[in-house]
Amino acid sequence: MIELSHSVLIDAPPDSVQAMAQAVQRWPEWYPGIERAEPDSRFPEPGGRVTLCCRAGKVTGKLVMTVLEVVPGQYTFYGMEGLINGTQRWAYTPDGESAGLAVLFNYRLPPVRPYRGSYVTKVKDHNAENLRAALQNLKSLMET
């Protein structure tokens, strides 16, 4: 199991940050590697799904995220299937007039083929950089 986490302080209320983070049609604007996001009619309610077309280096594929739990202004918990399989937790914490946003990914690569250690490390590093860049991009978008 691979675990990634990153956090950022955004000068906006937690509910506003969560609303922008759940505006999935805008993910390609600020989340590197996401080329297209197509939510179903239930998203972002529990059971709702969004299908993502993602690019990681030379690899393009599909990732389906399902909302498992959502508490407005506090957190959203997703399941992931496709390019990677696991969970994501996006937590929003008030900090004065700002919001702390902490994202935790727990995932594994799909069992399509045997993976070598260097490949797994490369994927992990790539995903970690995309997460870091995404949160910085979201911060910039929310603070302008």
ZIBEL-V694156 format. One record per pair of residues at least 12 apart in sequence whose ideal C-beta (glycine too) atoms are under 8 Angstrom apart, sorted by sequence separation. I is the first residue (numbers start at 1). GAP is how many residues later the second one is. D is the distance in Angstrom with one decimal. If there is no record, write none. Layout:
i/gap/d
I/GAP/D
I/GAP/D
This chain:
i/gap/d
25/12/5.9
38/12/6.6
39/12/8.0
51/12/7.7
52/12/7.4
66/12/6.5
77/12/5.1
78/12/7.7
90/12/7.8
91/12/7.7
24/13/4.3
37/13/5.6
38/13/4.8
51/13/5.3
52/13/6.8
65/13/4.6
66/13/4.6
76/13/7.6
77/13/7.9
90/13/5.3
91/13/7.7
25/14/7.3
37/14/7.6
38/14/7.8
50/14/7.4
65/14/7.0
66/14/8.0
75/14/6.1
76/14/4.8
89/14/7.1
109/14/6.6
24/15/4.9
37/15/5.3
49/15/5.8
50/15/5.1
65/15/5.4
66/15/7.7
75/15/6.2
88/15/6.6
89/15/4.7
36/16/7.0
37/16/7.9
49/16/6.7
64/16/7.3
75/16/4.3
88/16/7.1
36/17/4.1
49/17/4.9
63/17/6.0
64/17/5.0
74/17/7.0
75/17/6.5
88/17/5.3
34/18/5.5
35/18/4.7
48/18/7.3
49/18/7.5
63/18/7.3
64/18/5.4
74/18/6.0
87/18/7.5
24/19/6.6
34/19/7.5
35/19/6.7
47/19/7.1
48/19/4.7
63/19/4.1
68/19/7.4
73/19/6.1
86/19/6.7
87/19/5.2
24/20/7.7
34/20/5.7
35/20/5.8
47/20/6.6
62/20/4.8
63/20/4.9
86/20/4.8
87/20/7.3
22/21/7.8
33/21/5.3
46/21/5.2
61/21/6.2
62/21/6.9
63/21/6.8
86/21/3.0
22/22/4.3
33/22/5.5
45/22/6.4
46/22/6.6
61/22/4.4
85/22/6.1
86/22/6.1
105/22/7.1
33/23/5.8
44/23/5.6
46/23/6.1
65/23/7.2
84/23/4.3
85/23/5.7
43/24/6.5
46/24/6.1
59/24/7.4
84/24/7.1
85/24/7.7
27/25/7.4
35/25/7.7
42/25/7.8
45/25/7.1
84/25/6.2
85/25/5.8
24/26/4.8
44/26/6.2
84/26/7.3
105/26/6.9
56/27/6.9
80/27/6.3
83/27/7.3
82/28/7.5
103/28/6.2
54/29/5.8
52/30/7.9
44/32/6.9
103/32/6.7
101/34/6.4
101/37/7.5
84/43/7.5
18/54/6.8
22/54/6.7
18/55/6.2
21/55/7.4
15/57/6.2
15/58/4.3
18/58/6.8
14/59/4.8
13/60/7.9
14/60/7.3
56/67/6.9
21/69/5.9
57/69/6.5
56/70/5.7
56/71/7.5
18/72/7.4
18/74/5.1
56/74/8.0
17/75/5.6
15/77/7.6
14/78/3.7
14/79/6.8
14/80/5.4
21/80/7.4
13/81/7.5
17/82/4.5
16/83/7.6
2/84/7.8
13/84/7.1
17/84/5.8
1/85/7.2
13/85/8.0
14/85/4.0
9/86/6.2
11/86/7.1
12/86/6.8
13/86/6.2
11/87/5.0
12/87/5.9
10/88/6.1
9/89/5.5
10/89/5.1
9/90/7.4
10/90/7.9
9/91/5.5
10/91/5.9
8/92/7.6
9/92/7.7
7/93/6.3
8/93/5.4
7/94/6.3
7/95/4.0
6/96/7.6
7/96/7.2
5/97/6.7
6/97/5.8
32/97/7.8
33/97/4.9
5/98/6.6
32/98/4.6
5/99/4.7
31/99/7.1
4/100/7.4
5/100/7.2
3/101/7.2
4/101/4.3
32/101/5.1
3/102/6.9
32/102/6.3
2/103/7.5
3/103/5.3
31/103/4.2
2/104/7.4
30/104/6.1
1/105/5.8
2/105/5.5
32/105/7.7
1/106/7.2
2/106/6.5
31/106/7.2
1/107/5.5
2/107/7.9
30/107/3.8
31/107/7.9
29/108/7.8
30/108/5.2
30/111/5.5
29/112/7.3
21/117/6.7
2/118/7.3
20/118/6.8
4/120/7.0
2/121/7.9
17/121/7.6
20/121/7.0
2/122/5.2
6/122/7.4
20/122/6.0
4/123/6.0
4/124/5.1
2/125/7.8
6/125/4.9
17/125/6.2
6/126/5.2
16/126/7.1
4/127/5.8
8/127/4.3
7/128/7.4
8/128/6.7
10/128/7.0
6/129/5.5
10/129/4.9
8/130/7.5
9/130/7.8
12/130/4.6
8/131/5.2
11/131/7.2
12/131/7.0
10/132/5.1
11/132/5.0
10/133/6.7
